[in-house]
Amino acid sequence: MTSQYSHLHFYRRVPSPLLQRYFISRNVVLDVDLEKLKPSEVEPILDAFLRLDSTQQAEIEAEFQDIHALSCEGGVAALVDEAAFHGDEVFTDELAQQEGFHAKVMWAFLEKPLYWRGATMFLHADNVSPSYWKKRNDLPRLPPNVEDADIETLATSISGLFTKEGRGKNCKVEPYRRHGREYFFAYPEDFAQLGVEWVSNTLKTLAHHPAFEIIFVYCEAEGSLDIFAPRNSKAVPELQKAFAKAILKLDTLADGSIDKRVYDLALLQDANFSFTTSPELGIASVEVKRMRLTLKRDNKKRITLEADTTNNPKAVYELRDSLNLPPHFITQLGIKVTFVPEGGKRAKTRTFNITYPNSCALNNDGLDLKIRNMLAASGIEPRLEDVA
């Protein structure tokens, strides 16, 4: 995740030759010679930018904010994924020649505009909190239909669901593919809104028809469908049916449960439990940092244990064993995973919660996917075929 955008911060991180190429591509003439500036001399760039007319400033600033938002590890990974979808085998090597996230992303913005939209959509989906996704994993494992007519059918169905509420008159759906999953980003029209904004030098109140967002992620191999529909969770069952009819060509879809998997946290009662890892996962260590216990005789009573595991990975277990607690279940764990450092860089870590029965604060990509594979190999996260 990137920091908040600022012009000076952005100019410091994008090499001057790439900034120069950007302005030339936009036919913008700055009253400053970027080639003669030192890397730390960014104030003259801002001064020249502020001398442009307000329309140019707004357009450039919007694009710079988009570039800045993608200038992080997740953004670069999303660009690589989109390039792989397009069969670009040299993209990764070309990208590696650029130093720093901002340089990589600006280069991709200029050289590979075809990949831009998909990468920004993937990064957005990756940053959605796992708790917002509603998963169903009992769908038939059918190949998705993603022709223009199928996408239009899905858009029309989504519109029909929300026109009953006085919104959703228009809807656009954009499909993308990544890691064997089909992503569908839907944008139905929301209620009209009035907003106050500056138009040139005049403050005006203008009417807008914003879109709200719904994301579908379908995996044929798992027979799973994840839906992100913030503030529209009641519509999820109907959205599932609309998707199944338009994309999977199912005439009917029975009401289903949300993610039938149950995490086996009882395995971690044993302080000597060993997580199963493999070299390709690149996991160096796994620690339990927090433990929530629910009493067997009164499930409304809970005990939460936390301890510093910096010098003692078993500190939480030793704390538990020292308290002589009544019989209990483990109903939540706070886990820290440390990865093997690469290229002399500091080791990456990921801390997350697993909550009984089936809540896990992990996404399904990047390092999170490696952790999920470890949990499955360790017998904690059941594989979907085991619960089908």
N, C-alpha and C positions, 0 to 999 in steps of 0.2 A: 504494500500500500504506500502511495506517495504522500508527501507532505502537502500542505496547502500551497496553492499556486501564488507566486509573486513574480513580477517581471524580472527583477534583478537576479533572483534565484535561478530563474529559467535561463537568462543570458549567460550566467556563469557556467552553467552545465552543458550548454549546447556549443560545440566548437564553432568559432567564427566562420570557417569555410562553409559549414552546413547552414548557419544562419544566413550567410550571403546567398547561398543557393536557394533557400526558401524565399527570400525577398525577391530575387530575380524571377523565380517561378510565378510569383504573384504580381509581377510588373510593378513592384513598389520600389521607389527610389528614396533611399534614406539620405539625409544630409550629413552623412558620416562615412568614412572609409573604414570598413570593418577589418580589412587586411592589415591596417597599420595599428590597430589596437592590441594591447596586451590582453591576455586572458582575464586578468583581474579588472580591466577597464570596461565596465559595463554601463556606468552612468551616461556616457555619451550616446549609447544605443537607446536608452530609455528616453533621453531628451529628444532624439531624432524621431522616435516613435510617437511621442506626444505632440509633435508638430504635424503629424499626418491628420487628415480630416477624420471626423468622428466615425464615419461609416467604415473607412479602412481600418481604423483602430479596433472597432467592434469585431470585424471579420477576422482579423489577425489574432486578436486576443482569444477569441473562441477556439480557433485552431490550436493555438499554443496551449490552452488549458487541456484540450483533448490529448495533445502529445505528452504533456506533463503527467496526466492521469495514467497513461500507459507506460510511463518510464519507471518501471519497477520489475522485479524478477517475474512476477505473475504476468505482467504485460508482455514481456519478451517471450515468455513461454507460450502465451496465446498466439503471438505472431508466428512462432515456429510451428505451432499446431496448424494454423491456417495455411502456411506455406506448404506443409506436408500434404494437406488435403489437395492442394493444387499441383502436387507432384514436383515441386521445386526442390531439387536435391542439393543445390549449391547455396541455398539461402542461409543456412546456419553458418557455413564457412564465411560467407560474405559479411554476415552480421557480426561475427566474432572479430572482424578487423576494426570495428568501431569500439572505442574505449568509453565505457560508461553507459548507463541505461538511457540517458537523454540523447546521447549521440546515436545509439543503436536505433531508438525509436524515431528520431528525426530522419535518419537515413532511410528507414523503412517507409516513413510517411512520404518521402520524396520519390523513392525508387520503386516501391511496391504498393501503390494505392489500392490495388485489387484486394490486398489482404487486410486492409485497415478496418473495415466495418465488422468483419467476422471476429477479428481479434478483440476489438472493443466490447463486442457482445459477450464473448467468452469470459473476459476479465470481469465484466459486470456480474455474470452468473456465478463465477467463482467466489465473488465477494459477498454473495447473499448468505446470510447466517443460515446454517443447517436447520435451525428450528423453524424457519419459514417454509421449508419445502414439505409438501404433502406427497408421500410416496405410496404407490400401489404396485405390488409385484406379483399379481396373479393374472396378468393378461396373457393371452395366447402369444407365442413367440412367432409373430408374423412379420414379414418384411414390410417396412413402411412405404407408403405411396407418397412421393414428394414431387409429382409433376405440378405444373402451374394450376391445373384444374383442381387438384387435390388441396393445394394450399388455399385457393380461393374458396373452396367448399368449407374448409375449417374457419376461415375468416368470416364467412357469411353466418356460420353456425354460432360463432362467438357473438357476433352482432345481435343475432336473434335472442340470445340469452339475456342481454343487457338492455335491449330496447324496451323491455317490459318495465324497466326502471326509469325510462326517459333518457337514456344515454346509449352509447354503442352504435349510433347511426352508421358510422364508418369504422372499418377495422382493416388493418394491414398485418399480415403474418410474414416473417422472414425466416426461412429454414437454413440451417447450417449443420455440418457433420463434424464430429470430433471424437477420437478415441472409441470408435464403434458406437457412438451415441448420436441420436438425431436431436438437434436443438430447434425449437420453434419459438421465436420471439413475436408475441402478438401485441398490437397496440390499438385497442378499441378507443373510440372517442368518449371522453368523459363529459360531465356537466360543464356548461359554459361558465366562465369565471371573468370577473372584472379585475384588472390589475393596473397599478400606477407605475408608469415608466417614463424615462426620458426619451423623447424623440427630437433629435438634434438638440436645441437649447430650450425646448418646451416640455414641461411636465404634463402628461396626458393620461386620462383614464381610458383604457382600451379593453375591448371584449376579446376573450381567447376561448378556443375550444381545445384544451389540452388532451393528451392521450394518457391513459393509464396502462400499466404493463402486466402481461401474463407470460410466463415462460413455461414451456413444456420440454421435458428431456426424456426421450424414449430410448430404451436399450432392448433391442431385439433378443440378444443372447440371454438376458435376464427375464424378459417378459415384464419389465418394470417401466413405470411412468411416474416421473416426478413433476409436480406442478407448483410453481411459485405464483401465488395470487394474493398479494398483501391486501388486507381489508376486504377481501372477497372470498374468504375461506368457505362460506356457505355455498358458493357456486362450484366448488371443486368437484362434487359428484357429477354434476351436469357437464362440466368441462371435460371430465374423463370420458363421458359418453360421446360428446361431440368429437373429441379426438379419435376415439375408437372407430366411429362411423366414417369420418372423413379420411383418416390416414391409414387405418388398419382394415377398413371396409367390413366392419362388423355391424350387422343390422341391429343387434341388441347387445347390451353389456350389463350384466347383473351388478347390483350394488356390491362393493367389495370392501374389505377391511384395509386399513392403512398399515402397510409394512408389518407382516406377521412375524418377523424375526424376534427372538428373545435373546438378549445377551446373557451369557453364563458367567455371572460375576462370582459365583460360588467357588470357582477355580482359584480365585485370588484370596480366599481365606488363608491359604497356605503361604506363609512368608517366603518359602523357598520356591514358589512357583517360578518357572523360567519361560519367558516369552520365546516363541520360535521365530527366528529371523534367518535370512539368507543373504549372501554377499550382494546380490543385485538390489536389495532394498537399501543398503547403505546405512543401516541402523546400528549405532554404537552401543546405546544403552537405553533402558526403559525403567522408569522409577514411578512408584505410587507415592504421590505427594499429599493426597488428601483422601479420606475415606468417610463415607456417610453410612451409618449403621442404623437399621430399623429393628426394634426389639420384636422377638417372635411372639411374646405374650401380649403385646400391645403395639400394633403397627402404627399407632398415631404418635408414638414416641420415637425420636431419632437422636442419634449422637453423631457429631461430626468431629473427626480427628484430623489435625494438621501438624506437621513437623518439618523441620529443616532437614532436607536430605542431602545437603551439599557435601558433607563428609561422611554421611551414613545413609546409603540408599534404603536401608530397612528401618529408618527412624519411625515411620508411621506404625509399622507392625510392632516395634518394641514398645511404643507408647500404648498401643491397644492392649498388648499382653500384660503391661504393668498395672492396668486398671481393674482387673478381675470383673469384667463386664458380664451381664446376664446374657443368655442365648440371644443371638441376633442374626440378621441377614445383612449382607452388603448390598445396598441399593444405589450407591453412586460412588464412582472413583474419579479422582483427579490424577491424570497420568501425564508425565513428562517424557518425551522421546527426544533423544539426542542423536544426531546423524554424524557419520564419519566426515571430518573436515576435508575439503577439497582445495587443491591448489594453494595451500598455505593460508587459506582463509579461516576465519573463526567458525567453529562448528555450529550448524543450524539446529534449532530446537523447536519443538511444537508441544504446547501444553493444552489439554482438552479434557472434557468430562464425558464419562459414559454413565448413563442413568438407566436403571432397570425400569421397564422391560426392554425397550428398544430405542432409546434416545442416545445418539452419539454425535457430538459436536465436531464432526469431520466432514469435509467435502469429498468429492469423488475424483479428484485430480491431483497431480503433482505429488508433493510429499504426503498429503493426506491420504491419497490412494495407496501409497506404500505402507502407511500405518494400518489402513484397513486390511491390506493383504496379510500383514503380520498378525493382526487380531484374528483373522480367519484361520491362519495356519496354527495359531495358538489355541484354537477351539473356543475363543470368546465370542467372536462375531460369526454366527452361523452363515454358511454360504446359502444363496438363494435356493439352489437345487435341493438342499437338505430340508427345506420347509415347504416345498411346493406341494 
